[in-house]
Structures are given as C-alpha cells and as structure tokens.
Amino acid sequence: MTEVFLKEQFRLLAEVQDIDIKINKLRVNITRSPKKIEKLEAEHNALGKKIEFEQIKIDELEKERATHELDLQESDARAAKSKENLMSIKSNKEYKASLKEIAAIEKANRELEDVILSSMGKSDKANSALAEMKQELSVRKDEFEKEKKRIEKDARRDEKELAAVLGQRNKMIEKVDRDLKRKYDQTQKRLGTLAVARVENGVCHGCHMNIPPQMYNEIQRLDSVRLCPNCQRIMYYNKEE
C-alpha cells in the first residue's frame, strides 16, 4: 500500500467513524423516545390515580357522615320521646331514671355532633385538596401533550436524519479497501464505535497511552495498517497535523 493510498483510506475511515458515532447517537435518541413518553404517561397516570383515591376518601367520609347524621336524628327522636314521657311518669324513681337516660342520650348526641363536625372539616379539606389536584392535572395534561408532541417530532426528525446518514455511510464505505473495511468492522464490533484512533506525539488518542517509539516511527511512514498495542484500535497518522 502506498503512502498516498493509505492516507486517503485512513481519512475515509475517520469520516466513516464520525458518521458511525452520529448514527449511534441518533439510534440511541430514537430508542429513548418511547421510554420518555412512557415516563410522562406514568407520571400523568399517577396523578390521575391520586385523584381517584382522594375521591374515594371523600365518598367514604360523606357516607360515614350521612350514617352519623342518621344516627343523630334517631337519637334526637328518642330524647324527644323520653322528654314527652316525663309528663306521664308518676314515680319519683322512674322520673330520675328517665332524666338520667335523657342526659346520657344528649351527651352522646353532643359527641356525635362533634364527630359530624370533624367529618365535615375533613371533607372540606379533602375537597380542597382534590380541587387543587384536578387543577394540577389539567395543567400537567397540557404540558404532557406538548412534551409528547415535541418528543415525537424530535424522533421523526432523528429517523429522517438517520436514513440520510446511513445513505451517506453506504457511499463512503464503498470507497474503503475491502481488507481495511473488514478490519474496521471487526475492531468496531469488539471495541464499540471507536475503532480508529489518531496517533500524535507517540500517543494513541483512542486509549491515551504511549506506543513504542519504533512503532510510532513506522506509523509515520504510512506504508501499512497497525493496531495500537494497548487498545487494539486501528492507528493512523496525519502528516499535515
């Protein structure tokens, strides 16, 4: 291989690698798009579930209060009935017993009224929290839709760009020597996207390690393909740098 030929081949490989890095980045972005949307949907649904639970809590409080109010009505009716019966009681002992019973009922009623008032306070607080959550859900829904559209738009743009870049790569790789391409593909498969590394001042820019001085001198002659003894990447030297 001549110096001119290898210099051009290394230039092509470096450009192919730049394209591959871009391809990898685009593919990662495209792959992440559905996951980003899933995360947004999960956050949106979580708030919706929170609202559902708060509504269930309110319904239970109102049901409980309704039961207490019914119990209070029945207890008030018993107290009123007992007071009416006082007029017909002739025994002093029975009269005192009835007064004691009425006092106990009224005490229980006051306690029940306190429970009802407490339940009303809890319901008011829960309803206020529910209204805030619904408002937040409404705002978040708009934000969610906007963000979802942005992600989908970016994904479509990346897919379009990926198709163009893949076409560009196909044209570029056709110009690379078959054996060099095979070596590039093998190295890339083994090490990842970075298969080609520039060498400058005796240092491989792939692993940032020094290479033997003799090897560095040989690389500068541009007469053969050599791999870094440390990271096994294809090394190239640019005389113009």
Stockholm file with secondary structure:
# STOCKHOLM 1.0

chainA/1-241         MTEVFLKEQFRLLAEVQDIDIKINKLRVNITRSPKKIEKLEAEHNALGKKIEFEQIKIDELEKERATHELDLQESDARAAKSKENLMSIKSNKEYKASLKEIAAIEKANRELEDVILSSMGKSDKANSALAEMKQELSVRKDEFEKEKKRIEKDARRDEKELAAVLGQRNKMIEKVDRDLKRKYDQTQKRLGTLAVARVENGVCHGCHMNIPPQMYNEIQRLDSVRLCPNCQRIMYYNKEE
#=GR chainA/1-241 SS CCHHHHHHHHHHHHHHHHHHHHHHHHHHHHHHHHHHHHHHHHHHHHHHHHHHHHHHHHHHHHHHHHHHHHHHHHHHHHHHHHHHHGGGCCCHHHHHHHHHHHHHHHHHHHHHHHHHHHHHHHHHHHHHHHHHHHHHHHHHHHHHHHHHHHHHHHHHHHHHHHHHHHHHHHHHHTTSCHHHHHHHHHHHHHHCSCCEEEEETTEETTTTEECCHHHHHHHHTTSSCEECTTTCCEEECCTTC
#=GC SS_cons         CCHHHHHHHHHHHHHHHHHHHHHHHHHHHHHHHHHHHHHHHHHHHHHHHHHHHHHHHHHHHHHHHHHHHHHHHHHHHHHHHHHHHGGGCCCHHHHHHHHHHHHHHHHHHHHHHHHHHHHHHHHHHHHHHHHHHHHHHHHHHHHHHHHHHHHHHHHHHHHHHHHHHHHHHHHHHTTSCHHHHHHHHHHHHHHCSCCEEEEETTEETTTTEECCHHHHHHHHTTSSCEECTTTCCEEECCTTC
//
